[in-house]
Amino acid sequence: MDYIVFVLVSTLEWIALLSIPVVLLGYYYRKYFTTIIILAFIMSVLSMLFRMTSLQVAMIIGIQILILLFLVKLFFRANFIQAFVIMSMGYGFYNFVQMLIIEMVVQALEFQYVQIYFTLPITTTIQLTTAFLMYGLCYCVYYFKLELTELRYLIEDRLISKKYKNILIFICTLMSIFIVLINFVFLTQNFAFKFFTIIVTLILTFVILLTYVILHSQFQVKRLIEAKKFYLDQDQQVATIVKKLSDDYKLHFKAIAKLCESNTTHLIKKYVDENQLEKRASTGGLDTGLRSGIDRLDEMLYALIINKRKLASLLNVSIEVNTEVKDDVRTTLLEVRNLSIILDDLILMLYRLPESQEKSIYFNIKITKQEIIYEISSPFDIREDQSAELQLFDALLRFKKNHVIVQSKLNPVHIRIHFPPIKKAWFDV
């Protein structure tokens, strides 16, 4: 009976420990719920088996950390950095909260640290209190939208820089050492400066946990700066197009002036018709409808659509955007740059078409936590002899190199860019 109670309580603990990093990093919790329960049960059974041995508790915890790291990597199908961050964040948060509770009990009831560990009712109460506090923390993170999504994008990035990889490995390793250290000090009798050591270790653990928030904030700021820079670069592009249009019109006016000087005014109407000058777009009303239908997009996509609509408006091309955004998922600068190249090519090709042809681009965006789909279509054909001068094929190739599913048709233009669901965790239902 005692073993059943131990496994049940321990399973609740491990569920809480694994839930906090999944929720805090902004993962789709329902996707991992079954896997978390199975992992928690495995770890609780292993914990019970380890307690039957003569190993010291600090050594058992060290072994558990290594096993949990392996199991998270295996069951969550995560890369090493993801698994290390999830393990250290979960274990670190749980250990920090539990040690705070233990310290309050020790100071309030004047118990010895070792006495708490070997007094079953007190141990069980502390375990359950910690677990339910963690569940409450998970709910608060979800309810108030406090997820560290930028940190998640960092650890998911296959091209993460060596600098940040080393920082994360150092933080996670330090966290693991402190977890083992605080439990070693906690259960060692006659340890000099025990209270002081525990308090210092708790403070350092809190600082390490705070480092995750700092990294998230840094990348959030970096993302905003990149979005602003991208927006300004696109504005510069629009300004360049405006100057080119202005220069073109000056040449047209000079040509018309020469026709007038040579007394061939009857050719002016023919010249205007051939060059479609009376139908070219003006810059008047440029801001009309720029922001329609894109309110829920993130900063990068928002800047992209605004600037491409400005450019398209100058060239008498329309961009119709249809969005289906169900979750707060961020796009990367690389994605947006490739989309920008594709849209630029299509806008310029439509500009060169006769005025009798429809000059519209239809851009459908679907964003969920499971997948992202971009569909770009336009009712014109791209000829084979035109493909050599287009950069959109290079952009599509870059998408493919990043394991994105790309489907494209040229007659008429229809491009589908599908970021498939992330690999499912084992036992996901």
C-alpha positions as a Python dict, from the first residue, in 0.01 Angstrom:
ca = {
    (1, 'M'): (0, 0, 0),
    (2, 'D'): (286, 237, 86),
    (3, 'Y'): (440, 171, -254),
    (4, 'I'): (115, 260, -432),
    (5, 'V'): (86, 586, -239),
    (6, 'F'): (451, 665, -314),
    (7, 'V'): (406, 604, -688),
    (8, 'L'): (84, 812, -702),
    (9, 'V'): (231, 1109, -515),
    (10, 'S'): (558, 1084, -707),
    (11, 'T'): (371, 1071, -1039),
    (12, 'L'): (186, 1393, -949),
    (13, 'E'): (523, 1550, -871),
    (14, 'W'): (679, 1445, -1200),
    (15, 'I'): (373, 1564, -1397),
    (16, 'A'): (407, 1905, -1233),
    (17, 'L'): (783, 1908, -1294),
    (18, 'L'): (744, 1829, -1666),
    (19, 'S'): (440, 2054, -1715),
    (20, 'I'): (600, 2381, -1608),
    (21, 'P'): (869, 2395, -1884),
    (22, 'V'): (622, 2280, -2151),
    (23, 'V'): (373, 2554, -2055),
    (24, 'L'): (636, 2820, -1985),
    (25, 'L'): (804, 2768, -2322),
    (26, 'G'): (468, 2800, -2498),
    (27, 'Y'): (435, 2446, -2631),
    (28, 'Y'): (91, 2310, -2711),
    (29, 'Y'): (23, 2135, -2378),
    (30, 'R'): (-248, 1897, -2498),
    (31, 'K'): (-7, 1761, -2754),
    (32, 'Y'): (236, 1652, -2481),
    (33, 'F'): (-9, 1566, -2204),
    (34, 'T'): (-15, 1188, -2262),
    (35, 'T'): (361, 1175, -2300),
    (36, 'I'): (408, 1374, -1978),
    (37, 'I'): (189, 1129, -1784),
    (38, 'I'): (379, 827, -1918),
    (39, 'L'): (715, 989, -1847),
    (40, 'A'): (600, 1084, -1496),
    (41, 'F'): (494, 727, -1423),
    (42, 'I'): (825, 587, -1550),
    (43, 'M'): (1025, 834, -1339),
    (44, 'S'): (817, 766, -1027),
    (45, 'V'): (872, 388, -1059),
    (46, 'L'): (1244, 444, -1112),
    (47, 'S'): (1251, 676, -808),
    (48, 'M'): (1091, 406, -595),
    (49, 'L'): (1344, 148, -716),
    (50, 'F'): (1637, 384, -645),
    (51, 'R'): (1508, 448, -292),
    (52, 'M'): (1533, 74, -224),
    (53, 'T'): (1908, 88, -287),
    (54, 'S'): (2180, 213, -57),
    (55, 'L'): (2261, 508, -282),
    (56, 'Q'): (2265, 853, -128),
    (57, 'V'): (1974, 1080, -218),
    (58, 'A'): (2199, 1338, -388),
    (59, 'M'): (2345, 1063, -609),
    (60, 'I'): (1995, 933, -689),
    (61, 'I'): (1889, 1282, -795),
    (62, 'G'): (2199, 1312, -1017),
    (63, 'I'): (2112, 982, -1186),
    (64, 'Q'): (1748, 1092, -1222),
    (65, 'I'): (1859, 1413, -1395),
    (66, 'L'): (2058, 1214, -1653),
    (67, 'I'): (1772, 966, -1709),
    (68, 'L'): (1516, 1246, -1740),
    (69, 'L'): (1736, 1426, -1995),
    (70, 'F'): (1755, 1108, -2205),
    (71, 'L'): (1381, 1034, -2176),
    (72, 'V'): (1276, 1391, -2262),
    (73, 'K'): (1497, 1384, -2570),
    (74, 'L'): (1356, 1045, -2669),
    (75, 'F'): (986, 1085, -2588),
    (76, 'F'): (952, 1452, -2685),
    (77, 'R'): (1164, 1388, -2996),
    (78, 'A'): (1356, 1704, -2913),
    (79, 'N'): (1709, 1809, -2995),
    (80, 'F'): (1971, 1804, -2720),
    (81, 'I'): (1941, 2176, -2634),
    (82, 'Q'): (1560, 2152, -2613),
    (83, 'A'): (1577, 1845, -2390),
    (84, 'F'): (1844, 1999, -2165),
    (85, 'V'): (1648, 2325, -2122),
    (86, 'I'): (1317, 2143, -2056),
    (87, 'M'): (1480, 1912, -1802),
    (88, 'S'): (1679, 2180, -1616),
    (89, 'M'): (1395, 2434, -1619),
    (90, 'G'): (1142, 2182, -1488),
    (91, 'Y'): (1371, 2033, -1226),
    (92, 'G'): (1503, 2376, -1129),
    (93, 'F'): (1160, 2536, -1082),
    (94, 'Y'): (1026, 2238, -891),
    (95, 'N'): (1330, 2207, -667),
    (96, 'F'): (1332, 2583, -600),
    (97, 'V'): (964, 2591, -496),
    (98, 'Q'): (994, 2275, -286),
    (99, 'M'): (1304, 2399, -104),
    (100, 'L'): (1131, 2727, -23),
    (101, 'I'): (841, 2533, 131),
    (102, 'I'): (1081, 2309, 326),
    (103, 'E'): (1270, 2613, 454),
    (104, 'M'): (944, 2772, 574),
    (105, 'V'): (846, 2446, 752),
    (106, 'V'): (1190, 2418, 914),
    (107, 'Q'): (1181, 2775, 1040),
    (108, 'A'): (815, 2763, 1152),
    (109, 'L'): (814, 2420, 1323),
    (110, 'E'): (1183, 2412, 1421),
    (111, 'F'): (1233, 2074, 1254),
    (112, 'Q'): (1562, 1934, 1139),
    (113, 'Y'): (1609, 1907, 761),
    (114, 'V'): (1671, 1530, 782),
    (115, 'Q'): (1368, 1486, 1007),
    (116, 'I'): (1142, 1630, 735),
    (117, 'Y'): (1275, 1384, 479),
    (118, 'F'): (1209, 1078, 697),
    (119, 'T'): (869, 1188, 836),
    (120, 'L'): (621, 1047, 584),
    (121, 'P'): (313, 1268, 656),
    (122, 'I'): (521, 1588, 637),
    (123, 'T'): (710, 1470, 327),
    (124, 'T'): (387, 1377, 147),
    (125, 'T'): (223, 1709, 241),
    (126, 'I'): (521, 1905, 111),
    (127, 'Q'): (529, 1701, -211),
    (128, 'L'): (158, 1756, -280),
    (129, 'T'): (175, 2125, -186),
    (130, 'T'): (467, 2176, -425),
    (131, 'A'): (293, 1988, -705),
    (132, 'F'): (-30, 2186, -677),
    (133, 'L'): (160, 2514, -654),
    (134, 'M'): (332, 2419, -979),
    (135, 'Y'): (-5, 2341, -1139),
    (136, 'G'): (-125, 2683, -1025),
    (137, 'L'): (187, 2844, -1171),
    (138, 'C'): (123, 2666, -1503),
    (139, 'Y'): (-232, 2802, -1511),
    (140, 'C'): (-111, 3157, -1434),
    (141, 'V'): (148, 3139, -1714),
    (142, 'Y'): (-119, 3021, -1959),
    (143, 'Y'): (-392, 3263, -1841),
    (144, 'F'): (-174, 3575, -1838),
    (145, 'K'): (16, 3477, -2156),
    (146, 'L'): (358, 3479, -1990),
    (147, 'E'): (513, 3216, -2215),
    (148, 'L'): (882, 3250, -2306),
    (149, 'T'): (816, 3191, -2675),
    (150, 'E'): (1131, 3365, -2798),
    (151, 'L'): (1341, 3129, -2585),
    (152, 'R'): (1154, 2836, -2739),
    (153, 'Y'): (1229, 2961, -3091),
    (154, 'L'): (1595, 2988, -2990),
    (155, 'I'): (1626, 2630, -2864),
    (156, 'E'): (1428, 2494, -3161),
    (157, 'D'): (1648, 2670, -3414),
    (158, 'R'): (1873, 2426, -3595),
    (159, 'L'): (2104, 2716, -3685),
    (160, 'I'): (2145, 2841, -3326),
    (161, 'S'): (2479, 3019, -3288),
    (162, 'K'): (2759, 2851, -3096),
    (163, 'K'): (2759, 3141, -2849),
    (164, 'Y'): (2399, 3091, -2739),
    (165, 'K'): (2432, 2714, -2748),
    (166, 'N'): (2725, 2734, -2505),
    (167, 'I'): (2535, 2980, -2281),
    (168, 'L'): (2236, 2748, -2259),
    (169, 'I'): (2450, 2440, -2193),
    (170, 'F'): (2638, 2629, -1920),
    (171, 'I'): (2313, 2749, -1755),
    (172, 'C'): (2153, 2403, -1767),
    (173, 'T'): (2468, 2233, -1635),
    (174, 'L'): (2495, 2486, -1352),
    (175, 'M'): (2129, 2432, -1266),
    (176, 'S'): (2181, 2054, -1249),
    (177, 'I'): (2484, 2096, -1022),
    (178, 'F'): (2292, 2326, -785),
    (179, 'I'): (2000, 2081, -768),
    (180, 'V'): (2233, 1800, -661),
    (181, 'L'): (2427, 2029, -427),
    (182, 'I'): (2127, 2165, -239),
    (183, 'N'): (1990, 1814, -182),
    (184, 'F'): (2332, 1694, -66),
    (185, 'V'): (2358, 1981, 186),
    (186, 'F'): (1996, 1933, 289),
    (187, 'L'): (2047, 1569, 395),
    (188, 'T'): (2400, 1591, 535),
    (189, 'Q'): (2403, 1605, 913),
    (190, 'N'): (2646, 1837, 1092),
    (191, 'F'): (2716, 2025, 770),
    (192, 'A'): (2885, 2354, 857),
    (193, 'F'): (2688, 2665, 752),
    (194, 'K'): (2399, 2450, 628),
    (195, 'F'): (2136, 2725, 643),
    (196, 'F'): (2366, 2978, 476),
    (197, 'T'): (2463, 2730, 199),
    (198, 'I'): (2100, 2641, 129),
    (199, 'I'): (1994, 3007, 110),
    (200, 'V'): (2286, 3098, -121),
    (201, 'T'): (2211, 2800, -346),
    (202, 'L'): (1843, 2897, -362),
    (203, 'I'): (1937, 3252, -458),
    (204, 'L'): (2173, 3128, -730),
    (205, 'T'): (1904, 2889, -857),
    (206, 'F'): (1661, 3180, -879),
    (207, 'V'): (1921, 3385, -1070),
    (208, 'I'): (1967, 3100, -1318),
    (209, 'L'): (1590, 3070, -1366),
    (210, 'L'): (1581, 3446, -1419),
    (211, 'T'): (1844, 3406, -1692),
    (212, 'Y'): (1588, 3221, -1904),
    (213, 'V'): (1359, 3525, -1880),
    (214, 'I'): (1647, 3758, -1968),
    (215, 'L'): (1734, 3552, -2276),
    (216, 'H'): (1370, 3559, -2382),
    (217, 'S'): (1356, 3939, -2338),
    (218, 'Q'): (1679, 3988, -2534),
    (219, 'F'): (1549, 3792, -2829),
    (220, 'Q'): (1215, 3970, -2810),
    (221, 'V'): (1393, 4306, -2838),
    (222, 'K'): (1618, 4171, -3112),
    (223, 'R'): (1312, 4056, -3304),
    (224, 'L'): (1149, 4399, -3278),
    (225, 'I'): (1469, 4565, -3401),
    (226, 'E'): (1486, 4321, -3694),
    (227, 'A'): (1120, 4393, -3776),
    (228, 'K'): (1182, 4770, -3774),
    (229, 'K'): (1495, 4732, -3987),
    (230, 'F'): (1309, 4510, -4229),
    (231, 'Y'): (1024, 4765, -4245),
    (232, 'L'): (1272, 5048, -4318),
    (233, 'D'): (1450, 4838, -4583),
    (234, 'Q'): (1117, 4775, -4751),
    (235, 'D'): (1033, 5146, -4734),
    (236, 'Q'): (1367, 5217, -4901),
    (237, 'Q'): (1272, 4970, -5173),
    (238, 'V'): (941, 5153, -5228),
    (239, 'A'): (1129, 5486, -5245),
    (240, 'T'): (1363, 5339, -5508),
    (241, 'I'): (1065, 5222, -5716),
    (242, 'V'): (903, 5566, -5687),
    (243, 'K'): (1225, 5730, -5813),
    (244, 'K'): (1242, 5485, -6104),
    (245, 'L'): (879, 5557, -6196),
    (246, 'S'): (948, 5928, -6175),
    (247, 'D'): (1252, 5892, -6405),
    (248, 'D'): (1045, 5685, -6649),
    (249, 'Y'): (776, 5952, -6662),
    (250, 'K'): (1039, 6222, -6725),
    (251, 'L'): (1159, 6024, -7025),
    (252, 'H'): (800, 5992, -7147),
    (253, 'F'): (742, 6366, -7109),
    (254, 'K'): (1063, 6439, -7301),
    (255, 'A'): (949, 6206, -7578),
    (256, 'I'): (611, 6380, -7596),
    (257, 'A'): (784, 6721, -7601),
    (258, 'K'): (1000, 6611, -7897),
    (259, 'L'): (688, 6492, -8078),
    (260, 'C'): (537, 6837, -8025),
    (261, 'E'): (854, 7013, -8145),
    (262, 'S'): (865, 6802, -8462),
    (263, 'N'): (499, 6884, -8543),
    (264, 'T'): (394, 6518, -8509),
    (265, 'T'): (132, 6574, -8242),
    (266, 'H'): (-93, 6317, -8408),
    (267, 'L'): (152, 6053, -8282),
    (268, 'I'): (118, 6159, -7918),
    (269, 'K'): (-206, 5965, -7861),
    (270, 'K'): (-50, 5656, -8019),
    (271, 'Y'): (256, 5694, -7793),
    (272, 'V'): (39, 5734, -7483),
    (273, 'D'): (-172, 5431, -7575),
    (274, 'E'): (129, 5212, -7649),
    (275, 'N'): (292, 5297, -7317),
    (276, 'Q'): (-41, 5290, -7127),
    (277, 'L'): (48, 5618, -6957),
    (278, 'E'): (-308, 5722, -6879),
    (279, 'K'): (-368, 5399, -6688),
    (280, 'R'): (-57, 5390, -6477),
    (281, 'A'): (-117, 5410, -6103),
    (282, 'S'): (-69, 5731, -5914),
    (283, 'T'): (49, 5758, -5557),
    (284, 'G'): (-276, 5912, -5445),
    (285, 'G'): (-468, 5718, -5182),
    (286, 'L'): (-168, 5497, -5113),
    (287, 'D'): (-264, 5431, -4754),
    (288, 'T'): (-614, 5305, -4840),
    (289, 'G'): (-666, 4946, -4724),
    (290, 'L'): (-303, 4880, -4641),
    (291, 'R'): (-388, 4731, -4301),
    (292, 'S'): (-709, 4549, -4386),
    (293, 'G'): (-718, 4183, -4284),
    (294, 'I'): (-373, 4167, -4120),
    (295, 'D'): (-436, 4281, -3760),
    (296, 'R'): (-349, 3945, -3601),
    (297, 'L'): (-21, 3891, -3783),
    (298, 'D'): (309, 3919, -3597),
    (299, 'E'): (541, 4219, -3648),
    (300, 'M'): (743, 4063, -3929),
    (301, 'L'): (451, 3956, -4147),
    (302, 'Y'): (266, 4279, -4068),
    (303, 'A'): (561, 4487, -4192),
    (304, 'L'): (591, 4266, -4501),
    (305, 'I'): (226, 4302, -4605),
    (306, 'I'): (215, 4678, -4541),
    (307, 'N'): (523, 4742, -4753),
    (308, 'K'): (429, 4505, -5033),
    (309, 'R'): (86, 4668, -5054),
    (310, 'K'): (257, 5007, -5080),
    (311, 'L'): (481, 4880, -5358),
    (312, 'A'): (193, 4706, -5536),
    (313, 'S'): (-25, 5018, -5516),
    (314, 'L'): (245, 5223, -5690),
    (315, 'L'): (254, 4968, -5972),
    (316, 'N'): (-125, 4935, -6006),
    (317, 'V'): (-126, 4585, -5853),
    (318, 'S'): (-353, 4473, -5569),
    (319, 'I'): (-268, 4225, -5294),
    (320, 'E'): (-563, 4051, -5130),
    (321, 'V'): (-473, 3894, -4796),
    (322, 'N'): (-681, 3633, -4619),
    (323, 'T'): (-559, 3529, -4272),
    (324, 'E'): (-652, 3247, -4038),
    (325, 'V'): (-446, 3298, -3724),
    (326, 'K'): (-544, 3067, -3438),
    (327, 'D'): (-231, 3085, -3223),
    (328, 'D'): (49, 3326, -3144),
    (329, 'V'): (328, 3177, -3356),
    (330, 'R'): (620, 3393, -3465),
    (331, 'T'): (772, 3391, -3812),
    (332, 'T'): (1147, 3415, -3863),
    (333, 'L'): (1331, 3686, -4052),
    (334, 'L'): (1451, 3427, -4305),
    (335, 'E'): (1092, 3322, -4383),
    (336, 'V'): (980, 3681, -4432),
    (337, 'R'): (1276, 3766, -4656),
    (338, 'N'): (1201, 3471, -4883),
    (339, 'L'): (832, 3565, -4897),
    (340, 'S'): (937, 3921, -4981),
    (341, 'I'): (1144, 3800, -5277),
    (342, 'I'): (852, 3592, -5410),
    (343, 'L'): (606, 3882, -5381),
    (344, 'D'): (852, 4127, -5541),
    (345, 'D'): (889, 3909, -5849),
    (346, 'L'): (515, 3863, -5886),
    (347, 'I'): (442, 4235, -5840),
    (348, 'L'): (697, 4340, -6104),
    (349, 'M'): (574, 4075, -6349),
    (350, 'L'): (214, 4188, -6307),
    (351, 'Y'): (323, 4550, -6358),
    (352, 'R'): (462, 4458, -6701),
    (353, 'L'): (140, 4289, -6812),
    (354, 'P'): (-117, 4467, -7033),
    (355, 'E'): (-375, 4674, -6845),
    (356, 'S'): (-652, 4449, -6974),
    (357, 'Q'): (-528, 4163, -6756),
    (358, 'E'): (-620, 4129, -6390),
    (359, 'K'): (-331, 4246, -6172),
    (360, 'S'): (-400, 4083, -5840),
    (361, 'I'): (-208, 3868, -5595),
    (362, 'Y'): (-400, 3648, -5351),
    (363, 'F'): (-208, 3573, -5032),
    (364, 'N'): (-363, 3324, -4789),
    (365, 'I'): (-201, 3275, -4448),
    (366, 'K'): (-291, 3001, -4201),
    (367, 'I'): (-106, 2994, -3869),
    (368, 'T'): (-157, 2747, -3585),
    (369, 'K'): (76, 2594, -3329),
    (370, 'Q'): (76, 2276, -3537),
    (371, 'E'): (156, 2421, -3879),
    (372, 'I'): (199, 2731, -4094),
    (373, 'I'): (72, 2750, -4453),
    (374, 'Y'): (133, 3032, -4704),
    (375, 'E'): (-54, 3022, -5035),
    (376, 'I'): (28, 3278, -5303),
    (377, 'S'): (-161, 3281, -5632),
    (378, 'S'): (-220, 3513, -5924),
    (379, 'P'): (-416, 3470, -6250),
    (380, 'F'): (-122, 3492, -6493),
    (381, 'D'): (129, 3249, -6638),
    (382, 'I'): (506, 3250, -6601),
    (383, 'R'): (676, 3144, -6923),
    (384, 'E'): (986, 2925, -6920),
    (385, 'D'): (1195, 3198, -7082),
    (386, 'Q'): (1105, 3433, -6791),
    (387, 'S'): (1207, 3193, -6513),
    (388, 'A'): (1580, 3258, -6555),
    (389, 'E'): (1550, 3620, -6439),
    (390, 'L'): (1328, 3543, -6138),
    (391, 'Q'): (1463, 3513, -5785),
    (392, 'L'): (1150, 3348, -5646),
    (393, 'F'): (1280, 3004, -5743),
    (394, 'D'): (1589, 3060, -5529),
    (395, 'A'): (1362, 3161, -5240),
    (396, 'L'): (1153, 2845, -5283),
    (397, 'L'): (1471, 2638, -5289),
    (398, 'R'): (1581, 2795, -4959),
    (399, 'F'): (1247, 2699, -4807),
    (400, 'K'): (1294, 2339, -4926),
    (401, 'K'): (1642, 2323, -4775),
    (402, 'N'): (1483, 2397, -4437),
    (403, 'H'): (1252, 2092, -4472),
    (404, 'V'): (951, 2300, -4577),
    (405, 'I'): (701, 2142, -4818),
    (406, 'V'): (680, 2359, -5132),
    (407, 'Q'): (433, 2307, -5416),
    (408, 'S'): (438, 2543, -5713),
    (409, 'K'): (253, 2581, -6043),
    (410, 'L'): (338, 2843, -6305),
    (411, 'N'): (31, 2827, -6530),
    (412, 'P'): (-137, 3009, -6360),
    (413, 'V'): (83, 3100, -6064),
    (414, 'H'): (3, 2907, -5747),
    (415, 'I'): (261, 2859, -5472),
    (416, 'R'): (195, 2666, -5152),
    (417, 'I'): (453, 2681, -4871),
    (418, 'H'): (372, 2441, -4589),
    (419, 'F'): (562, 2428, -4261),
    (420, 'P'): (454, 2081, -4147),
    (421, 'P'): (361, 1996, -3787),
    (422, 'I'): (658, 1949, -3557),
    (423, 'K'): (742, 1586, -3491),
    (424, 'K'): (484, 1437, -3263),
    (425, 'A'): (580, 1332, -2917),
    (426, 'W'): (556, 962, -2852),
    (427, 'F'): (215, 836, -2742),
    (428, 'D'): (55, 1162, -2862),
    (429, 'V'): (-317, 1120, -2926),
}
